[in-house]
Amino acid sequence: MDKKAKISNHKVQSSDPIGIFDSGIGGLTVTNAILQVLPKESIVYFGDTAHLPYGEKSAAEIQSYSLKICDVLLEQHCKVILIACHSASSAAYETVKKHVGNAAEVINMIDPVIEHIRQEHASKKIGLIGTRQTVGSNVYQDKIKALTIPGSLHALATPLLAPIIESQFTEKEAIQAVISDYLNHPTLADIDALILGCTHYPLVKEQILKHYSSKSGASSSEISIIDSAEVVASYLKQWLNKNSLANKGKKAITRFYISSYTDSFVANTKTLFKEALELENYPLWD
């Protein structure tokens, strides 16, 4: 029986793993958040480190990489495939969903955040920082408009953040300077909440909070930070329970695939998870 037949003949079970992918370390913030609320779930993570960052790639490139990764995750019989990247969520979600079909549930990083805004921040002035791909797609604006959510969204592309987090995660002073420069932009003036529109950004949430806490005025300290990793983890937990697919057994294993071994990725995983992870090299063909 070939791989496609095995995938199509597999019946989704609660003990099946959750598949997660991103272009680099950003998706690990989502993985970490999921493990906090769903400690019994198995995780298969794919970091496409050979092609990071996705935010600077074309939509066609992101779609191509995403489909190849999805095939890897489907071979692992993942019950859910989570696109743990805002750029890939905006550029490849519909393509991935069509490709995966009924073999797994496909969840992106954007729809759960939109629902969170509808429930918790309607009628507010919302800021968004993200990659050029995410901001340029206008996906957040379009979805908010389609749902007629009151309020306003003010998006700013912050292309330097993901690369500097990947390469200089421990260099907090350098990151703080870049963050402050972006957050002082007029586009984000007087916002009530800020969406971290890239899965890398929760890694520097401390510096973002520090920026706002250092500003004078009560309004600056009252800005809500919308951590998309936490929002999506909560959404996933609800979805699994609603569909009776939460793993009831013992805490299962996590597997981490990367398309290219990089020292910075390894170092950053140690910082995030407080231990060295066993990484399996799985090159993708361009």
Secondary structure as GFF3:
##gff-version 3
##sequence-region A 1 286
A	DSSP	alpha_helix	3	9	.	.	.	ID=ss1
A	DSSP	beta_strand	18	22	.	.	.	ID=ss2
A	DSSP	alpha_helix	26	37	.	.	.	ID=ss3
A	DSSP	beta_strand	43	47	.	.	.	ID=ss4
A	DSSP	three_ten_helix	49	51	.	.	.	ID=ss5
A	DSSP	three_ten_helix	54	56	.	.	.	ID=ss6
A	DSSP	alpha_helix	59	75	.	.	.	ID=ss7
A	DSSP	beta_strand	80	83	.	.	.	ID=ss8
A	DSSP	alpha_helix	86	100	.	.	.	ID=ss9
A	DSSP	beta_strand	105	107	.	.	.	ID=ss10
A	DSSP	alpha_helix	111	120	.	.	.	ID=ss11
A	DSSP	beta_strand	125	130	.	.	.	ID=ss12
A	DSSP	alpha_helix	132	137	.	.	.	ID=ss13
A	DSSP	alpha_helix	139	146	.	.	.	ID=ss14
A	DSSP	beta_strand	152	157	.	.	.	ID=ss15
A	DSSP	alpha_helix	161	168	.	.	.	ID=ss16
A	DSSP	alpha_helix	172	183	.	.	.	ID=ss17
A	DSSP	three_ten_helix	186	188	.	.	.	ID=ss18
A	DSSP	beta_strand	193	197	.	.	.	ID=ss19
A	DSSP	three_ten_helix	201	204	.	.	.	ID=ss20
A	DSSP	alpha_helix	205	214	.	.	.	ID=ss21
A	DSSP	alpha_helix	218	221	.	.	.	ID=ss22
A	DSSP	beta_strand	224	227	.	.	.	ID=ss23
A	DSSP	alpha_helix	228	242	.	.	.	ID=ss24
A	DSSP	beta_strand	254	258	.	.	.	ID=ss25
A	DSSP	alpha_helix	263	273	.	.	.	ID=ss26
A	DSSP	beta_strand	279	281	.	.	.	ID=ss27
###
